[in-house]
Amino acid sequence: MAKMVINPNRKLSRINRQIYGHFSEHLGRCIYEGIYVGENSPIKNVNGMRTDVVEALKAIKIPVLRWPGGCFADEYHWKDGIGPKEGRKKIVNTHWGGVVEDNSFGTHEFFELCRQLGCETYINGNLGSGTVQEMSEWVEYMTFEGVSPMAEQREKNGHKDPWKVDFFGVGNENWGCGGNMNPDFYANEYRRYQTYVRDYKADHHIQKICCGANVDDYEWTEGVLKTCFSHSLPFQHGFMDGLSLHYYVHPEGWETKGSATDFDKKVWYKTLNKALFMDELIRRHGAIMDQYDPEKKIGMIVDEWGTWFTCEPGTNPGFLYQQNTIRDALVAGITLNIFNKHSDRVKMANLAQIVNVLQAVILTEGDKMIKTPTYHVFDMYKYHQDAELVDSSIETETIGDEDEWKMPNLTESVSVDGDGALHITLTNLSADESYDIDAHIVDRKVSEIRGEIVSDEMHAMNTFEDPDHVRVKKFDGARITENGVSLTIPACSVLHLELR
């Protein structure tokens, strides 16, 4: 029996709700068909936004949404997406599928979407192919209240009052699709561009996100921070609020990636092993950040993460549409537990991507919509949002089919919410073994347990023919003991327990 110890008296850090954020890019059917269908669509909508999708996202308490990219962001010129839709410029989406982008979803539509969702806004600015003036004017257009050319243009386009921009990314993947820059060059560009991302309201600060590393490029992290904080530039509030990190799990490597649905146990373990690598990435990039920011004022922003498999057969390769199985649910559970455990440094994360792209929480087909296994993990984990991480540990054993892909069988994280309830999330990485767990809770008696679980065989998925095959089910397998609780966690499962 695996021993678990939870000390609710030792609160470690607050789990920012933004860790449970999402990412939407002008890519494939994410925006168009997935989120936005237009005001004249027969699909039920409010101001063009799909009602079914909006309601599903509200149910998991989506805290923040990143837009318009991604690689698309560094070729996006925001003025193409404002004004009467019939007059908006049509372009070719060179990054994703070579399709025509008609810019019918732009700045006004994004803020309307976030209004409906009740979430915070994360705008990604164009540093790669845009100018300082363009970025500065976009911030003015969105947030300035008063007499100015951009504020007047916003009012002319139908929105008198300014919006609230919560986060602003100064470029995206500038080591690659955002300009193929080296760390020193980008850092100097960041210093220049961020100067003009102004706070026009004295009582609201736009948090600025600096472009961080791709996976384990520690040289990028070191180089960017060294240049950003050189020439006697001290840490200034608002100069840099976050540094991003991108990491995707593709079990067969970047070129091949592997199937989303056709895999064996060896690939199952290989995938989950690679998901666990997120812990090392956070620790090693975080150690570099600690040299420049020992007080952890700069958040690590993992604004692209998730599984990236070969797209579904018969679909446009540039649309990155993939199915979603119990394996994806495990990747989500593992990764979110890791983020929780590092919530002293990780302040936001954005799953890629929200609808119809990569590890989506929702898939659509015409007027049909399904919630993926990943969606249901976010639904169970939503109780961690803004809760306090507490000290916890669990005994594990090593599992896996190959020496190279050995890993622990269990992961966990525990938080206490504002009402004093404990929330335990557990993942069982084994493809076929269940495990008994005895949880000891320090200085606390449990009087009530509520359990819920996502569990099935490793290939299980939801389809448009069988949309509820994988769902959150009630879990009655936990019992109160003298010192805490005991339970048996099934194979291939993600579990949430609420203890009072």
TORMISE-617146 format. One record per residue (C-alpha): x, y, z; residue in three letters. Coordinates in steps of 0.25 Angstrom, whole numbers, plus 2048, in hexadecimal, padded with zeros to 3 digits. Each point is the difference from the previous one (the first is absolute). Layout:
<recs>
XYZala;...
</recs>
This chain:
<recs>
800800800met;80580E7FCala;80280980Clys;7FC80F7FDmet;80280B80Aval;7F880D800ile;80380C809asn;7F680A7FFpro;80780980Aasn;80B8027F6arg;7FB8097F5lys;80B8027F6leu;7FA80A7F5ser;7F48047F9arg;7FB7F97F4ile;7FD80B7F6asn;7F37FD7F9arg;8078047F3gln;8087F3800ile;7F37FA7FBtyr;80080A7F4gly;7FE7FD7F1his;8068047F2phe;7F88037F4ser;8078037F2glu;7FC8037F2his;8037F17FDleu;7F77F67F9gly;7F2800806arg;80480680Ecys;7FA80E7FEile;7F77FE7F4tyr;7F67F4801glu;8057FD80Egly;7FE80D808ile;7FA80A7F6tyr;7F57FD7F6val;7FC80E7FDgly;7F3807803glu;7F87FA7F5asn;8037F1802ser;7F57F6803pro;8097FB80Bile;7FB80680Dlys;80980C803asn;80180D807val;80780B7F8asn;8067F57F8gly;8057F880Bmet;7FC7F2801arg;7F67FE80Cthr;8047F2803asp;80F802800val;7FF80D809val;7F77F980Aglu;8097F3800ala;80C809803leu;7F980880Alys;7FD7F3808ala;80F7FD801ile;80280F805lys;80A8047F5ile;80880B806pro;8088067F5val;8017FE7F1leu;80C8037F7arg;7FE8057F2trp;8038027F4pro;80C7F6800gly;8097F97FFgly;8088027F4cys;7F48077FAphe;80280C80Aala;80E8047FAasp;7F98017F2glu;7F3807805tyr;7FE80E7FEhis;7F5804809trp;7FA80C7F7lys;7FC7F57F6asp;7F67FB80Agly;7F880C804ile;7F58087F9gly;7F57FB7F7pro;8027F17FDlys;7FD8027F1glu;80C809800gly;80A7F8808arg;80C7FC7F8lys;8017F17FClys;80D7F9801ile;8067F27FFval;8047F980Dasn;80E7FC7FBthr;8037F980Dhis;7F37F7801trp;7FA7F97F4gly;80280B7F6gly;7F1804801val;7FA80E7FFval;7FF80780Dglu;7F480B7FEasp;80380780Easn;7F27FF804ser;8047FC80Ephe;80980C805gly;80280880Cthr;7F1804802his;7FC7F17FFglu;80B7FB809phe;7FC80A80Bphe;7F17FC7FEglu;8047F1801leu;80780380Dcys;7F5808805arg;7F77F47FEgln;8097F6806leu;80380A80Cgly;80F7FD7FFcys;80C809800glu;8078047F3thr;80E7FC7FBtyr;8048087F3ile;80C7FB7F8asn;80780C7F9gly;8078007F3asn;80F802802leu;8057F77F5gly;7FA8077F4ser;7FA80C806gly;80580E805thr;80180680Dval;7F580B7FBgln;7F77F57FCglu;8017F980Emet;7FF80D807ser;7F38047F8glu;7FA7F3803trp;80180280Fval;7FB80E7FFglu;7F47FB7F7tyr;7FC7F680Amet;80380780Ethr;80080F7FEphe;7F5808806glu;7FF80E7FBgly;8048087F4val;80A7F97F6ser;8007FB7F2pro;7FF7F2804met;7F580280Aala;7F88087F6glu;8017F57F6gln;7FC7F580Aarg;7F3809803glu;7FE8017F1lys;8007F17FFasn;7F57FF80Bgly;8077FF80Dhis;80180D808lys;8067FA80Dasp;80E7FA801pro;8027F2803trp;8097FA80Alys;80C7F87FBval;8057F880Basp;80D7FA7FAphe;8088047F4phe;80A7F77F9gly;80B8087F9val;8027F67F5gly;7FF7F17FFasn;80A7F57FDglu;80A80B7FBasn;80B7F5800trp;7F87F97F5gly;7F48057F8cys;80080D807gly;80D8057F9gly;80B7F5802asn;80680A80Amet;80C7FD809asn;7FE80280Fpro;80880D800asp;7F98067F4phe;7F27FD805tyr;80380580Eala;80380D7FBasn;7F48017F7glu;7F87FC80Dtyr;80680B808arg;7FC80A7F4arg;7F27FB7FDtyr;7FB7FE80Fgln;80380E802thr;7F48047F8tyr;7F67F6806val;7FB80B809arg;7F780080Basp;7F680A7FDtyr;7F87FE80Dlys;80780380Dala;7F87F5807asp;8037F57F6his;80D7FA7FBhis;8027F87F4ile;8087F4803gln;80B7FF7F6lys;8057F27FBile;80E7FE7FBcys;8027F57F5cys;8077F5808gly;8067F37FBala;7FC7F47F7asn;8017F4809val;80E7FE806asp;80780C7F9asp;80680580Dtyr;80A8097F8glu;7F48087FCtrp;7FB80280Ethr;80D804805glu;8038097F4gly;7F3807800val;80080380Fleu;80F804800lys;7FD80B7F5thr;7F3804805cys;80680380Ephe;80E8067FBser;80580E7FFhis;7FC80280Fser;7F17FE7FDleu;7FB7FC80Dpro;7F37F8802phe;7F580A7FEgln;7F17FD802his;7FA7FD7F3gly;80C7FF7F8phe;7FE7F17FFmet;7F57F9807asp;8027F27F9gly;8097F87F8leu;7FA7F57F7ser;8037F27FEleu;7FB7F67F5his;8007F1801tyr;7F87F67F8tyr;8007F1802val;8027F87F3his;8047F2803pro;8067FC7F3glu;80880D7FEgly;7FE80D7F9trp;7FF7FB7F2glu;7F87F4802thr;7F880380Clys;7F77F4801gly;7F17FC7FFser;7F780780Aala;7F77F3801thr;8097F47FBasp;80B7FD80Aphe;8047F4808asp;80580080Flys;80E8037FDlys;7FB80D7F9val;7F780380Ctrp;80B800809tyr;8098077F7lys;7F680B7FFthr;7FE80180Fleu;80F800803asn;80180C7F6lys;7F5807808ala;8077FF80Dleu;80C8077F9phe;7F880D803met;8057FF80Easp;80F8007FDglu;7FD80C7F6leu;7FA80880Aile;80B7FD80Barg;80B8037F6arg;7FA80D7FAhis;7FC80480Dgly;80E7FF806ala;8058097F5ile;7F480A803met;8047FF80Fasp;80E8067FDgln;7F980D7FAtyr;7F3800808asp;8027F980Epro;7F3805805glu;7F87FA7F5lys;7FA80D7FBlys;8007FB7F2ile;7F77F47FDgly;8037F57F7met;7F58007F6ile;7FF7F27F9val;7F78067F5asp;8017F47F7glu;7FF7F2805trp;7F97F37FDgly;8017F47F6thr;8038017F2trp;7FD7F47F7phe;7FF7FD7F1thr;7F38077FCcys;7F47F77FDglu;8007F97F3pro;7F98077F5gly;80180E806thr;80880C7FCasn;80E7FE806pro;80180E803gly;7F4800808phe;8067F780Bleu;7F37F9804tyr;8027F4809gln;7F77F7808gln;80180080Fasn;8017F3808thr;8027FC80File;80F8017FDarg;7FD80F7FEasp;7F980180Dala;80C7FA807leu;80980A7F9val;7F780B805ala;7FF7FB80Egly;80F7FD802ile;80380E7FAthr;7F6808809leu;8057F980Casn;80E8047FCile;7FC80E7FEphe;7F980080Easn;80C7FB806lys;80880C7FAhis;7F680A802ser;80A809807asp;8078027F3arg;7F57FC7F5val;7F680B800lys;7F87FD7F3met;7FF7F57F6ala;7F87FE7F3asn;7FC7F37FAleu;8027FF7F1ala;7F58017FBgln;7F2803805ile;7F87FA7F5val;8037F77F4asn;80F802800val;80A7F7807leu;7FC7FC80Fgln;7F38077FFala;7F67FF80Bval;7F48017F6ile;7FE7FB7F2leu;7F58057F6thr;7FB7FA7F3glu;7F58097FAgly;7F680380Basp;8057F4809lys;80980280Bmet;8087F6809ile;80880180Dlys;80D7F9800thr;8067F880Bpro;80980C802thr;7F4809802tyr;7FC7F780Chis;80D800806val;7FF810800phe;7F27FE806asp;8057F880Cmet;80D809802tyr;7F880D800lys;7FF80080Ftyr;80F802801his;7FF80E7FAgln;80480B80Aasp;8017F580Bala;80D7FF809glu;8097F57FCleu;8037F880Dval;80C7F6803asp;7FE7F27FBser;8077F47FBser;7FD7F27FCile;8087F37FFglu;8027FB7F1thr;8057F47F9glu;8077FF7F3thr;7F87FC7F4ile;8027FF7F1gly;8037F77F5asp;80E8057FCglu;80C804808asp;80080D7F9glu;7F1803803trp;8007FC80Flys;7F8809809met;7F880180Dpro;7F27FA800asn;7F980C807leu;80080F801thr;7F8809809glu;7FE80E805ser;7F880580Bval;7F980E803ser;7F780680Aval;7F580A7FBasp;7FA80C807gly;7F67F8807asp;80B7F7806gly;7FD7F47F7ala;80B7F77FCleu;8017FD7F1his;8097F47FCile;8037FD7F2thr;8077F27FCleu;8047FA7F3thr;8037F17FEasn;8097FF7F5leu;7FF7F07FFser;7F97FB7F4ala;7FB7F4807asp;80380080Fglu;7F880680Bser;80680580Dtyr;7FC80180Fasp;80380D806ile;80080480Fasp;80080F802ala;80480580Ehis;7FB80E802ile;80780880Bval;7F880680Casp;7F37FE7F8arg;7F47F7801lys;7F87FD7F4val;7F1800801ser;7FB8007F2glu;8067FC7F2ile;7FB8037F2arg;8087F97F5gly;7FF8017F1glu;8097F97F5ile;8037FF7F1val;8047F17FEser;7FF7F67F4asp;8097F87F7glu;80C8087FAmet;7FA8017F2his;7F2805805ala;7FB80D7FAmet;7F38087FDasn;7FB8007F2thr;7F48087F9phe;7F97F2800glu;8037FD80Fasp;80380E806pro;7FF7FC80Fasp;8087F37FFhis;80B806809val;7FB80A80Barg;80180380Eval;7FA7F5809lys;7FD80080Flys;80B7F9808phe;7FC7F880Casp;80D7F9802gly;80580980Bala;7FD7FD80Farg;80380880Dile;80B7FA809thr;80580580Eglu;80B8087FAasn;7FB8047F2gly;7FA7F87F4val;8037F37F9ser;7FD7FD7F1leu;8037F77F4thr;8038087F4ile;7FD7F97F3pro;8097FF7F4ala;80080B7F5cys;7F980A809ser;80080E805val;7F980280Eleu;7FB80C808his;7FC7FE80Fleu;7FA80C808glu;8027FE80Fleu;7F980780Barg;
</recs>
